[in-house]
Amino acid sequence: MFTNLTIYVPDYFTLLNTVLTNADYYGLTNVTVGGLSIDALGAYNYGFPHAATNGFGTNFIYWDNVDPTAKFHAVIADEAQKLLPQLAQISKITPAVGGCQLDVTNWPGGLNGFVEGVTNLASASWTTNLVSFASTNTTPSVFVPASGPRWFYRLQIPYYPYSWSWP
C-alpha cells in the first residue's frame, strides 16, 4: 500500500545502556543505590541533594520509575534524528572579521531558520538565535557574529519535521 514508506527503528536499548554507563557524557546524572539506577524522585528519598539549574532532578535520566526527564528525551530525539535523511547542514565555517561565515547545504529553500551555538558540547546549553535568516536557495551563507573564543554551531528550522527544540 505504501511502497515508498521507510520505517526507521532506533536502537533505544543500546542507547539506554550507553547513557546509564556514560551519563556525564550526555550531561545527565545517573545516581545508583546498591548498583541500581534510581530516579530523581527516588533520589530525594535516599537523601541525595542533587540540584540542577531548573530544579531537583532536571539532569537525571529518569524523573520517576517510568518516565525519562526532558533532558533524556532530548537525547532520545537526537538519536532518532540521526537515522533520518540529512537535511540542512553546515558544510564549511570560514573565519571572518567579527565572526564566522557558515556555508549551508541542503537547506529547504523558502524556509526561515536560525543558528544556535554552544562552547561546551557536554553542557547541552545551546544559545538560541545567534542569528536568524531566510533563504530562497538551498545553499545559503550565514554570517554569525563573534560570541567568544570557541563555539560549536547547529542549524534549526522552526516547525519543520526534522528539527526539535528542547528546554
RAVEN-V823927 format. One record per helix or strand of 3 or more residues. SS is the DSSP state (H for helix, E for strand). FROM is the first residue (numbers start at 1). LEN is the number of residues. Records with the same first field share a line. If there is no record, write none. Layout:
SS = FROM-LEN + FROM-LEN
//
This chain:
H = 12-10 + 23-4 + 40-6 + 70-14
E = 31-3 + 36-3 + 89-8 + 99-7 + 112-7 + 127-8 + 141-5 + 152-5
//
